């Protein structure tokens, strides 16, 4: 058993969870669904699944199963499909004003999964950079949206 490889995967999951947690913290501060813990678990799950995909291939190849073929894109597709169902659960339409809410949270869940995948593929600069970009989009652009909304309300009144 390769304990170093297993510890490496755990380290990657921890980093993915930290980065996903930063996005989740922003969602939590904004009082949105799918906050801190959810985003951490999504990013960590994605990193773990990608890490395990490599381990699965090694196990079957060591056992001499020549029928095993590897398509690393399949694990990413499975993660995206699973996370999409999770994200869909955060989207709803308000009956009062008929507005759709939760789309940004759903998108942030998908992005947390992609960050987890990036970490598992050891694309650390991409993972950290995208996390920072996401925080800018979620926090700074939210302030811009509020100011634009206030300006629209002022023009109506």
N, C-alpha and C positions, 0 to 999 in steps of 0.2 A: 504494500500500500504506500503510495507516494504522499506522505504527510506534508511535504513542502508545497506540493500543488494544491492540496486541500486548504492549507493555511493561506495560500495566495488567493484562492477563491473567496475565503472568508474575508480577507482584507479588501478585496474588490467589492464584495457585497457591502461591507461597512462604509467604504467610500461612496458607493452609489447611494446608500441610505442617507449619508450625511448630505450629499448634494440634493437628493430628492427632498430631504427634510427642510432645506433652505427654501425650496419652492413651497412646500407645505406650510412653513411658518408664515410666509407671505399670505397664503390663502387663509390661514387661521386668523391672522391680524385683520384681514379684510372681511372676516366673519362669513366665509364661504364654505360650502360643503367640501369634503375630501381635503382635509387640512393636513397638519403636521404628520401624524402617524400614518395616514393613508398614503401620502406621497412617499414617505420613507419606505413603506412596505412594497409599493409598486416598483420603485427604483431598485430596491434590494432583490425583489423577486426576479426582475428582468436580468439583473447581473448574475444571480444564482442559476437561472435557467440556461443562460449562455455558457456559463462555466461548466455546468453539468453536461451540456451537449458535448463538449470536448472530452469530458471524462467518460461518457457513455461510449463514444467511438473508441477510445483507448481500451476500455474493458472488452468490447466485442472483438477488436482486432487482436488483443492478447490471447483471447480464447480461440483464435484461428478461424473465426467465422468469416469466410471469404464473401459471403452474400451481403455483408453490411456495406452500404454506401452512405456517404456523408453529403448532406446538402445543408450547409450552415444557414442558408436563407430560410429554411423551413422553421427553425426555432424562432427566428425573428418574426415570421408570419404568425406563428402561434401566439407569441407574446402580444403582438398588435391586436389580434382577434380577441384575446382574453381581456386585454386592457380596454378595448373598445366597448365591450359589454359593461365593464365597470364604469367607464365614463358616461355611457348612455344613462346609467342610473342617476347621474347628477343633473341631467337635463330635464326641465319641466316647463310647462307653460302656465303662467298665472291666469286664473279665470277673471280676475278683476280688470286688469289692463291688457290681457291677451298677449303679453310679452313673453318671449322665450328666455329662460334663465338657466345658468349652469354651463353654458357652452365654453366659457373660458376655463372653468374648473375641469371640464372634460378634456379640453386641449392640454391643460397642464398635467393631467394624469398621463396622457399619451407621451408628453415630453419627458416626464419623469422616467417612464419606461425606456425611452430612447437614451436618456442619460445613463440609466443602468446598463443598457446594452453597450454603450460606448465605454464605460468603465470596464466591463467584462472583456471587451476587445482590446483593453489597455490603451485606449485613445483618451488619455487623461486630460490633455490640453483641450481637446474638443469638449469633453464632459464638463470641465470647470468653466470653460468659456461659454458654453451654451447655458449653463446654470446662471451665470452672471447676466447673460442676455435675457433670459427668462425673467429674472428678478427686475431688470430694467423695464421690460415690457409690462409686467404685471403691476409694478408699483408706480413707475414714472408715467406711463401712459394712462393709468387709471386716474391720476391727478389731472392730466390733460383732458380726458373724457369728462370729468366732473366740471372743469372750467368751461368746456364747450357746452355742456348741458345747462350750466347756470346762465351762459350767454344766450342760449336759445330761449330759456324761460324768461329772461329779462326782456327780450325782443317781443315775446308774445304778450307780456303784461303791459 
